[in-house]
């Protein structure tokens, strides 16, 4: 598939649990890929850290939603 093919995929509904599993999967991919990208000079360490932390924040938000509104409050 090309980059354009991915951009043109129709939207699809995913349950909250499915979304959480996808984010966990993506985090695992990044844990394996980012060190190589940094080593090759394709990604700055600070950028890798920011992207990874942002996705961890997404996971925390989704997990909070999955556990109900009281779990998401501070």
N, C-alpha and C positions, 0 to 999 in steps of 0.2 A: 504494500500500500504506500502511496505517496503522502506527503505532508498535506496536499490538497484533498486527498481522499478522506483523511481524518477530519479535516475542517468541515467537510460536507456530510459527515455522518448525521443521521437524524437524532434528535434528542430522545432520550429514553429515561423512564422513571426507575429509580433505584431506592430500595428501602433504606432506612437509616442504618441498619445492620450491614447491608451490602456496602454502603458508603464508607462505614468505619473499616470494614475489611479491606477495601481498596486503598484507603489511606495508610493502613498498617503495611500493606503490600508495597506501596510506593516508598514508604520510609525504609523498608528493608532493601529495596533496590538502590536507594540513594546511599545507604550505609555501605553498600558494596561498590558502587560506582564512583562516588565522590572522591575517595582517596586516589583512585586512578586518574580521574580528571585533574585533580590538583597536581599530582606527580607529573602529568604531561603538560601542565601549564594551561589547560583548557578552562580552569575554574580557579578563582582566587579562594584561599581558605576562608576569608571573611564572608565572601558571597555564599560559599557552601554552607557555612554555619548559619547564616541568615535564612537561606532557603529551607534548610532542615528544621530550624527552630520554628519557622512560620508554619510548616506542615504539621509539626508537633502541636502547635496551637490549634490548628484546624481539627486535629484528632481530639484534643481536649474539649473543644466546643461541641463536636458531634457526640462524644461520650456523655457530656453534660446534658445534651438534649435527650439522649437515649435514657438517661437516668431520671428524667423529669425536671420540671422547672425549679424545684427547690435545690437540686444538686448543682445548678448552674449559677446560683446566687453567691455573692461574696459577703 
